[in-house]
Amino acid sequence: MPDLRSPRVLLAITWSLFQLYTAVAGLYDLLVQLPVHVGFAVALGFLTEPTPESAEQAAALVRRRKRRWLDGMLAALALGCAAHYVVHVDRLTTRMAGVDDPERADMAVGILFVLLLLEAARRHIGPSLVVLALVFIVYSFAGPWLPGFLSHGGETSIRLIDQQMFTNQGVFGIPTFVSATFIYLFVVFGGVMSYGGLLRFFTDAALAVAGASRGGAGKVAVISSGLFGTVNGSAIANAVTTGAFTIPLMIRAGYRPAFAAGVEACASMGGQLIPPVMGAAAFIMAETLQVPYSTIAIAAAIPGVLYFIAVGVMVHFEAIRQNLPVLSRAELPRLGAVIRRDAHLLVGPALLVWLLVEGRSPMFAGFWALAASFAVDLARAHQARLEALLGAPLPVSLIEERGGGR
């Protein structure tokens, strides 16, 4: 259970409430909605320690804990930059970008915001993306001195900051718009579903369906990653959550560790291709092409299924080549029992699919699917109290212990 008094947790809760409120009440002007979204993300990046990839990085994190006050100050500066857009929204939205020069305060905020964004990216993603961004910043100034097709007229610092930080064409372009509207909602939706026990349902269902076949452990990884990908659309989150169970299962079943990790990586990557919740690229495609997201999702359904069939076939042939033993049916869960226990967890995903098919926007569908999932999970947690209040048992048995759901 996270410490609700932690600044990081309070900031994350505030950010989520802001996003959920705008999903229901409507978006603010984009020069408020997007900077506030980025401000929260950058601030949370400074308050959250990255996952160390080596002993040297772990030691560096320990040394940096002594300077947490600096991280807090940088987070406050990021929120202050976002607040500048909120306070001056009338002036910023009525000025003509590229014609009216930004004020000195705007320039200072724009430069500071870029520096904070680059530092947060360096901490969590690494130096490569930061170096690439700096190369293009230098290129925008060095154009007049470059040869051949690389040459261009060059940019002034005022014009560059104006375009990148005070229009919807730079930092606050389509990727940020998609993140601030669709992606955030679906990330929260996937988190709520995972917390409520959906991952266990998918894993147990996959074990019941494919566990007793040749190479069953590998097929369980493919099926569970594909099913979980339908509600989170994130390859990394998919690998971290399902992989913690499926990789050890495959190794115990006789697969080579490297092959087990490769199967999980491939299956988790495919989670971005499976509707209804796909990867970020699908939402960017819908926004760029100006077509409904449901059109993209329907077009991706068959290729997504074929992808997982191909991975499953590869796993099957590898199991035959290694002559791996078959898991005992007695050790596996029964599909009927799994469905009776956890069928209520499908209410949220089913509502999401229905709303998208009905032509509702992804924001509308995502919010109400999230609300339905949260309500069902809350009802499960307080079943005895609800049955006492209603004077009758609920239609779905919710009393069974949820193995890893909490």
C-alpha positions in Angstrom: 0.0 0.0 0.0 1.6 3.3 -1.0 2.1 6.0 1.6 -0.7 8.5 0.9 1.3 11.3 2.6 4.1 11.0 0.1 4.5 14.0 -2.2 4.9 11.6 -5.1 1.6 9.8 -4.4 -0.3 13.0 -3.7 1.0 14.4 -7.0 0.0 11.2 -8.9 -3.5 11.3 -7.3 -3.9 15.0 -8.2 -2.8 14.4 -11.8 -5.3 11.5 -12.1 -8.1 13.6 -10.8 -7.3 16.3 -13.2 -7.3 13.9 -16.2 -10.5 12.2 -15.1 -12.3 15.6 -14.6 -11.4 16.8 -18.0 -12.5 13.5 -19.5 -16.0 14.1 -18.1 -16.3 17.9 -18.2 -14.4 18.5 -21.4 -10.9 19.6 -22.2 -9.5 23.0 -21.3 -7.8 25.0 -24.1 -5.0 23.0 -25.4 -2.4 25.6 -24.2 -3.6 24.7 -20.7 -4.5 21.0 -21.0 -1.2 20.0 -22.6 1.3 22.1 -20.5 -0.5 21.0 -17.3 -0.2 17.3 -18.4 3.5 17.7 -19.3 4.1 19.6 -16.0 2.6 16.8 -13.9 4.6 14.2 -15.9 7.9 16.1 -15.5 7.3 16.8 -11.8 6.5 13.2 -11.1 9.6 12.2 -13.1 11.8 14.2 -10.6 10.0 12.7 -7.6 10.2 9.1 -8.9 13.5 7.3 -8.8 14.4 5.4 -12.1 14.9 1.7 -12.0 18.7 1.1 -11.8 20.1 -1.1 -14.6 23.5 -1.8 -12.9 25.2 -1.7 -9.6 26.8 1.7 -10.5 23.4 3.2 -11.2 22.1 1.8 -7.9 25.0 3.4 -6.0 24.4 6.7 -7.8 20.7 6.6 -6.7 21.7 6.0 -3.1 24.0 9.1 -3.2 21.3 11.2 -4.9 18.8 10.4 -2.1 20.8 12.9 0.0 19.8 15.6 -2.5 16.0 14.9 -2.5 15.5 18.6 -1.8 16.8 19.3 -5.3 14.4 16.9 -6.9 11.6 18.6 -5.0 12.7 22.0 -6.2 12.9 20.8 -9.8 9.4 19.3 -9.5 8.1 22.6 -8.1 9.7 24.5 -11.0 8.0 22.1 -13.5 4.6 22.8 -11.9 5.3 26.5 -11.9 6.0 26.4 -15.6 2.6 24.7 -16.2 1.0 27.3 -13.9 2.3 30.1 -16.2 0.2 28.8 -19.0 -2.9 28.6 -16.8 -2.5 32.2 -15.4 -1.8 33.7 -18.8 -4.1 31.6 -20.9 -6.1 34.5 -22.3 -3.1 36.3 -23.6 -1.4 33.1 -24.9 -4.4 31.9 -26.8 -5.3 35.2 -28.5 -1.8 36.2 -29.6 -0.7 35.3 -33.2 2.1 32.8 -33.0 5.0 33.6 -35.3 3.8 37.3 -35.5 3.6 38.5 -32.0 6.8 37.8 -30.1 6.6 36.1 -26.8 7.2 38.2 -23.7 10.4 37.9 -21.7 8.6 35.9 -19.0 7.3 33.5 -21.7 10.8 33.0 -23.1 12.1 32.3 -19.6 9.4 29.8 -18.9 9.8 28.1 -22.3 13.5 27.7 -21.9 13.2 26.4 -18.3 10.4 24.0 -19.3 12.6 22.5 -22.1 15.6 22.1 -19.8 13.4 20.4 -17.1 11.8 18.1 -19.7 15.2 17.1 -21.1 16.6 16.4 -17.6 13.6 14.3 -16.6 14.0 12.3 -19.9 17.7 11.8 -19.2 17.0 10.4 -15.8 14.3 7.9 -16.9 15.1 7.1 -20.5 18.8 7.7 -20.8 21.0 10.2 -22.6 20.3 9.0 -26.2 16.9 10.9 -26.6 18.4 14.0 -24.9 21.4 14.0 -27.3 19.1 13.6 -30.3 16.9 16.5 -29.1 20.0 18.7 -28.6 21.3 17.8 -32.1 18.1 19.1 -33.7 18.1 22.2 -31.5 21.7 22.9 -32.7 20.6 22.1 -36.3 17.8 24.7 -36.2 20.4 27.4 -35.5 23.3 26.1 -37.7 21.3 25.8 -40.9 22.9 28.7 -42.8 26.4 27.2 -42.3 25.6 23.7 -43.4 26.3 22.4 -46.9 23.9 21.1 -49.6 20.5 19.7 -48.7 21.2 20.2 -45.0 21.2 23.9 -45.4 18.3 26.1 -44.4 17.6 29.7 -43.4 18.1 29.2 -39.7 15.9 30.1 -36.7 16.1 32.7 -34.0 15.9 31.7 -30.4 12.6 33.7 -30.0 11.0 32.0 -33.0 12.2 28.5 -31.9 10.8 28.9 -28.4 7.6 30.4 -29.7 7.0 27.5 -32.1 8.1 24.7 -29.8 6.5 25.9 -26.5 3.6 28.2 -27.3 1.9 26.5 -30.2 0.4 23.0 -30.8 3.2 22.1 -33.3 6.2 21.5 -31.0 6.3 19.9 -27.5 2.6 20.2 -27.3 1.9 18.5 -30.6 -0.2 15.5 -31.5 1.8 12.9 -29.4 1.3 15.0 -26.3 -2.4 15.6 -27.1 -2.9 11.8 -27.5 -1.1 11.2 -24.2 -3.1 13.8 -22.4 -6.5 12.5 -23.7 -6.6 8.9 -24.7 -3.4 7.2 -23.4 -3.6 8.4 -19.8 -7.1 7.1 -19.4 -6.3 3.7 -20.8 -3.2 3.4 -18.6 -5.3 4.1 -15.5 -7.9 1.6 -16.9 -5.3 -1.1 -17.3 -3.9 -0.4 -13.8 -7.4 -0.7 -12.3 -8.1 -3.9 -14.1 -4.7 -5.4 -13.1 -5.3 -4.4 -9.5 -8.7 -5.9 -9.5 -7.5 -9.4 -10.6 -7.9 -9.4 -14.3 -4.3 -10.5 -14.8 -4.9 -13.6 -12.7 -8.1 -14.3 -14.6 -6.3 -14.2 -18.0 -3.4 -16.3 -16.7 -5.7 -18.9 -15.1 -7.8 -19.0 -18.3 -4.8 -19.5 -20.4 -3.6 -22.3 -18.2 -7.0 -24.0 -18.4 -7.1 -23.7 -22.2 -3.5 -24.4 -23.3 -1.6 -25.6 -20.2 -2.1 -29.4 -20.9 -1.0 -29.2 -24.5 2.6 -29.7 -25.9 4.6 -26.6 -24.8 1.7 -25.4 -22.7 3.7 -23.1 -20.5 4.9 -21.1 -23.6 1.4 -21.0 -25.0 0.1 -19.7 -21.6 2.6 -16.8 -21.9 1.4 -16.0 -25.4 -2.3 -16.2 -24.6 -2.1 -14.3 -21.2 0.1 -11.6 -22.7 -2.3 -11.2 -25.6 -5.3 -11.0 -23.4 -3.7 -8.6 -21.0 -2.6 -6.5 -24.0 -6.2 -5.9 -24.9 -6.7 -3.7 -21.8 -3.3 -2.0 -21.3 -1.7 -1.6 -24.7 1.8 -1.3 -23.2 4.5 -3.7 -24.1 6.6 -2.8 -21.0 3.8 -3.1 -18.6 2.7 -6.3 -20.2 6.2 -7.8 -19.9 6.6 -6.7 -16.3 3.2 -8.0 -15.1 2.7 -11.2 -17.1 6.4 -12.0 -17.4 6.8 -12.2 -13.6 4.7 -15.4 -13.7 5.1 -16.8 -17.2 8.9 -16.7 -17.5 9.5 -18.8 -14.4 6.7 -21.1 -15.5 8.4 -21.7 -18.9 11.8 -22.3 -17.3 10.3 -24.9 -15.0 8.6 -26.5 -17.9 12.0 -27.0 -19.6 12.4 -24.0 -22.0 15.8 -22.4 -22.1 15.8 -19.1 -20.1 16.8 -17.0 -23.1 14.0 -18.5 -25.2 11.5 -18.0 -22.3 12.4 -14.4 -22.1 12.2 -14.0 -25.9 8.7 -15.5 -26.0 7.5 -13.2 -23.3 9.1 -10.2 -25.0 7.5 -11.0 -28.4 4.1 -11.7 -26.8 4.2 -8.5 -24.8 5.1 -6.5 -27.9 2.0 -7.9 -29.6 -0.2 -6.4 -26.9 0.1 -3.1 -28.6 -1.6 -4.6 -31.7 -4.6 -6.1 -30.1 -7.8 -4.0 -29.8 -9.6 -2.6 -28.0 -6.8 -0.8 -26.1 -3.8 -0.6 -28.5 -0.5 1.1 -28.3 0.1 4.9 -28.4 0.8 4.7 -32.1 -2.8 3.7 -32.9 -4.2 6.8 -31.2 -1.6 9.0 -33.0 -2.7 7.4 -36.3 -6.3 8.1 -35.6 -5.6 11.7 -34.7 -3.3 12.3 -37.6 -5.6 10.7 -40.2 -8.7 12.2 -38.6 -10.5 8.8 -38.6 -12.4 7.2 -35.7 -10.2 5.2 -33.3 -12.6 2.3 -33.8 -11.7 2.2 -37.5 -8.0 1.7 -36.6 -8.9 -0.9 -34.0 -11.1 -3.0 -36.4 -8.4 -2.9 -39.1 -5.8 -4.1 -36.6 -7.8 -7.0 -35.2 -6.9 -9.6 -37.9 -3.2 -8.8 -38.1 -3.0 -8.7 -34.3 -4.5 -12.2 -34.0 -2.2 -13.5 -36.8 0.8 -12.1 -34.9 -0.1 -14.2 -31.8 -0.8 -17.3 -33.9 2.6 -17.0 -35.4 4.3 -16.6 -31.9 2.2 -19.6 -30.7 3.3 -21.8 -33.6 6.9 -20.9 -32.9 6.5 -21.9 -29.3 4.8 -25.2 -30.3 7.6 -26.2 -32.7 10.3 -25.3 -30.1 8.5 -27.6 -27.6 8.4 -30.4 -30.1 12.1 -29.9 -30.9 13.1 -30.1 -27.2 10.5 -32.9 -26.5 9.2 -30.9 -23.5 6.8 -32.7 -21.1 3.1 -31.9 -21.0 1.8 -30.3 -17.8 -0.6 -32.5 -15.8 -4.2 -31.6 -16.2 -4.8 -32.3 -12.5 -2.5 -29.4 -11.7 -4.3 -26.9 -13.9 -7.4 -24.8 -13.1 -10.7 -25.6 -14.7 -12.0 -23.1 -17.2 -15.5 -23.1 -16.0 -14.4 -22.5 -12.4 -12.2 -19.6 -13.5 -15.0 -18.0 -15.5 -17.5 -18.3 -12.6 -15.0 -16.8 -10.2 -13.8 -13.8 -12.3 -16.4 -13.2 -15.1 -17.4 -9.9 -13.5 -13.9 -8.6 -14.3 -15.0 -8.5 -18.0 -17.6 -5.9 -17.4 -15.2 -3.0 -18.0 -13.5 -4.4 -21.2 -16.9 -5.4 -22.5 -18.4 -1.9 -21.9 -15.3 -0.4 -23.6 -15.7 -2.5 -26.7 -19.5 -1.8 -26.9 -19.0 2.0 -26.6 -16.3 2.0 -29.2 -18.4 0.0 -31.6 -21.3 2.4 -30.9 -19.0 5.2 -32.2 -18.3 6.9 -28.9 -15.0 8.7 -28.5 -12.1 6.8 -26.9 -12.1 9.3 -24.0 -15.8 8.7 -23.3 -15.5 5.0 -23.7 -12.3 4.8 -21.6 -13.8 6.9 -18.7 -17.0 4.9 -18.4 -15.2 1.6 -18.7 -12.9 2.7 -16.0 -15.8 3.8 -13.8 -17.6 0.5 -14.4 -14.4 -1.5 -13.5 -13.9 0.5 -10.4 -17.5 0.1 -9.3 -17.4 -3.7 -9.8 -14.1 -4.0 -7.9 -15.5 -1.9 -5.1 -18.6 -4.1 -5.0 -16.4 -7.2 -4.8 -14.4 -5.7 -1.9 -17.6 -4.9 0.1 -19.8 -7.7 -1.0 -20.9 -8.8 2.5 -22.0 -5.3 3.4 -23.9 -4.8 0.1 -25.7 -8.1 0.5 -26.7 -7.1 4.0 -27.9 -3.8 2.7 -29.9 -5.3 -0.2 -31.1 -8.3 1.7 -30.2 -10.7 -1.1 -27.0 -12.2 -2.5 -25.3 -10.5 -5.4 -25.6 -12.3 -8.7 -21.9 -13.2 -9.0 -20.1 -15.0 -6.2 -17.5 -12.5 -5.0 -16.5 -14.2 -1.7 -13.6 -16.3 -3.0 -10.1 -15.1 -2.3 -8.5 -13.4 -5.2 -5.0 -14.9 -5.2 -2.8 -11.8 -6.4 -5.7 -9.5 -7.1 -4.6 -7.1 -4.3 
